[in-house]
Amino acid sequence: MNLAQAGKTFGLSFPYTAADVKKTYRALSSKNHPDNGGNDDDMAQINVAYSILKDTNSSQPYTLNWKEIRERNELKASDLTNVIKNTFNVSAFLAYFRGFTGEDFEYIIHETSNQWNGGINVKFFNKDKTTVFTFAATASTNDRSKPSFSGNNENISFELGITAFGYINRKKIKMARRDWAFDNDHAALFDPSKSFGRAKLLKAVSQPKTTDMKKADFGLAMRYELNAKHVSDVDFIPLGNDYFLKVYRMVWNRVPAWSFGGISHKQGYTYKNTNHRVYHTFYENSETVDTLLKLKALGNDFDAITKAVEALK
């Protein structure tokens, strides 16, 4: 059962509170409990739905301290970041993605404030980072976002920019036609289906792992699955103890490929070549990602890496 199905079972739609979930659960339990003449299967479905909804209650919009802002006569980018971050419902997104994939996700939230803009960038990822969802929201202190300091309003209305995409089965999935969508409706911060459409997400998770990969797909595989560091058109795959497998992309006879540039040792901010020379060229496909994962698993055993690469030739 996913979040949408759980909400349907309870007859709830966004936004809802923890109190709404608890109240509805008590009413449904009283009506459907076997001791009261209810059905065991119906009660089991209610319990499953409750286990999902009790940790994913929809946030209510966060209220700024309007008096404080009016006294300083300024809306700062950090204010917008606080609004967005405090309104964003992490639990709802975690349950939503779990409902589609059957996996648990971790997440990292980065604040993206600068002089004029405030926002967040959130990454949700499974254990081996083979499935990653990225959500970003931003707003500006300019134009519509600039508040009017008259009246006793407690909330600030501002236009919100949203972008979302997924990395699923080694393929980058754009969740919208445009990279950024702007709207005054902030429901996307607590209703994941607004940015990650159910039909598109279901189609993406149902497709088999792709064999051929585009540049964007392979780049995300390097970043997520291999945890590579991208520096000046070169990627460094960590092997441990500040040693890295150096790889870079090239195009040979109009065919994209990846080549080894040896093993590098990071000293400060510089990646220096070592005497361990590893050279081979791979096509830009899923098989190469699997090969690189196997080489990465060898860690600092450079002789084993060299032998493994030689065996591929």
N, C-alpha and C positions, 0 to 999 in steps of 0.2 A: 504494500500500500504506500502510495506517495503522498506528499503534502496536499495536493489538490483533492485526491480521493478522501483523505482524512477530513478535510474541510467540508466536503460534500456530505460525508457521513454525519457530521455534526450540524450541517446546515449553516455553516459559518463562511463568511467571505471577508477579504481584507477591507478595512483594518479591523482587528479584533484584539481583545486584551486577555490576559491570563485569567481574569475574573470571568470573562465570557466563556472561556473553555471549561473552567471548573463548574460553572453553573449549568452549562449544557450537559456536561458529563453526568452530573448528579441526576438531572432530569431524565436522561436517556437510560441511565443505570436503573433508576427506580421503575421505569416503564418496561424495560426489557430483561431484567434479572430473572433467571429461571425460578427463583423462589416466589416471584410475583406473577408467574405464568408466562414468562418470556421464553425466548429461544436461545439455546446455548451458542449457536453459530452467530446470531446477531450480537449477543453480548461479547463474544470473542472479537468481532469486528470493531465494536465500540471501544474495547480496551486497547486494541492495536492503534486505532485512530487517536485515542487519548495519549498514548505513549509518544506519538509524533507531535501532536498539537501542544502538549503542555510545555514543551521546550521551545516552541516556535511562535509564541504569541506575537502578533503584529505590533510594532512600535507605533506610538502616537507621535505626531510631529513635535520636534524638540522646540521649546520656547526660549528665545533669547531674553536676556535681562534688558528689556527695552529701555528702562529708566537709565541704566548705566550707559548704554549706547547714546542715548539722547543727551546725557550730561557731557559726554566727550564729543558729541556732535560728529561722530564718525563711525562708519561701518568698516571694520577691518577684514582683511581676507581670512585671518585666523578665526573670526566670528563665524564666517560661512563654513569653514572647515569643521568647527565644533557642531554647527547645526547638522551638517551632512553626516558626520561621524556618529553623533548621538541618535540620529533618526534611523541610521542604517541598521537593519535587523539581521545580524549574522546568523542567528539560529534558524531563521526562516530559510535562508539560502542553503545552509548545511543540510537541513531536512529535505529541501527540494531536490538537491543534487543526489542525495542518498536514495531518494525515491526512484530516480531514473536509473541509477547505476548499481544500486545495491551495495555501495561502498561507503565507508566513512571518510570524511575529508578534514584536513587541517586547513588553516588559513593564516594569511599575513596581511595586515592593513598598514599601508604607508600613507602618511599625510602628504599632500602635494601643494602646500601653500607657497605663494610668492607674494610680491608686492600688491598685485591686483586680484589674484585668483585664489580661491580656497577649494579644497576637495580631498578626495581619498582615492587610492588605488588598492583594490583588494584581489588577492589571488587565493583561490581554493584549489587544493590538490590532494590526490589520493596518495597512498603510501609510497609508491614507486614513481610518482609524478608522470604516469602514463595518461592520466586524465587531469586536465587543469582548466579551470574557469577563471577568467579575468573580468572584473567589473570596475569601472572607474566613473566617478561623478565629480563634476566641477561646477563652480559658479563664480561670477565676477562681481566686483564691487562697483563696476561701471553700469551705465544704462539702467535697465529695469531693476537691477539688484540694489541700486542706491535707494535707501529708505527715505520716506517723508517724515520729518520729525514733528509733525503736528498731530494732535489727537492723542488718544490713549491706547493705541494699538499695542498688543503684546507680541504679535508675530511679525516677521518680515517676509514679504513675498519676493521671491527671486526666481529667475529662469535657471533651470538645472540642465547641464549637459551630461549625457549618459553615453558610454560606449561599453560594449560587451562582446567577448568572443570566447571560444572554447578550443582546447587542444584535445581531440578525442580520436583514438585509434590512429594516431600519428598523422592527423590531418587538422589543419587550422579551420575552424568553423566560425564564419562571421554570422553573428546573430541578427544583424540588421543590414539593410542596403547601404546605409551611410555609416561612416566611421563614428560620427557623433550625431546624436539626436537631442534637440533642445525643446524643453517643455516646462510649463509652470506646474504641471502635475508631478508631485514628488512621490507618488505611489511606488515608483521603481525602487525606492530605497528600502521598502519593506515588503514588496510583493515581487519575488524573483521572476514570476512568469511574465512580467512587463518587459523585461530585457532578454530573458532566456525563454523564448516561446516554446510551449510544450511540444507542438508538432515537429518543429525543427530539431529540438533536443532529442526527442524520441527517435527520429530518423538517424541522427548522428551516432547515438550510442548503440543502435541496432546494426549498423554497418560493420563489416569485418575490417580488421586492420589493413590499412592501405599498403600496397607494395611499392608503387611508384610514388615519389614524393616531390612536391614543388619546393622551390627555394624557401618560401615562408614556412612550410611544414618542417623541413629539415632544420631550419634555424631554431624553431621551437623545440625540436627534439634535442638539439645541442644544448639549449638553455635549460630545459626542464629535466629530461631523463639523464643527461650526461653532466649536468651542472657546469657546463663549460663557461669560461670567462672570455668575452669577446673584446679584443684589443687590436685596433688598427687593422681590420680585415683578417685577423688571425684569431682562431679559437684555441683556448688552452683547456684541455680536459684534466681535471685534478686526479693525481695518482696517490697523493698523500705526502706529508712532510715537505710541502712547498715544491714538489716536482709535478710537472705537467706534460701531457702528451700534446705536442703542437700539431695542429691541423689547419689547413686553409683551403678555401674554395677556389676552383678555377674552371674555365670553360675550354674544352679541347675538342676541336672540330664541331663546335656548336653543341657539344654534349657536356652538361655540368658534371663535375667530379670533385672529389676531395682528396687531398694529398697529405701525407705525413711530412712534418718538417723536423722530426727528431724529438728528443726529450729535453725539456727546458727546466731550469731551476729558478724559482722566483727569489730575487734578492731585493728587498725593499719594494719599489714599484717597477722594477725591471725584470723581464724574463730573459735569462741568459741561456744560450745553448750549452749542452753538455757533450761529453764524448760519446754518448749513446746515440748512435745514428739509426734511425728507423725510417725507411722510405717505402712507400707503397701508395698506389692510387686506387680509390674506390669510386663507384658510381653513387649518385645521389638517390639512394633508395632505402627502404626499411631494413634490408639485409645488412647494409653498412652500419646502421644504428645498432643492430644486434651485435655486430662484430666489435664495434667500439666499446660497447658495454662489457663484453668479455675481456677486452684488453684492459679496460679501466679496473675490472675486478682483480687483476693481477697485481695492482698496487705498485710498490717500489721494486718488484722483481723484474728489473730491466732486461735481464737475460731471457726470462720467460716471455716477455713482450716481444723481444727481437725474434725469438724462435717462432712465436705464434704468427708474427707478420711474415716471416720467411716462408712459413708453411702455406700461406695464402697465395704466394706467387706461382 
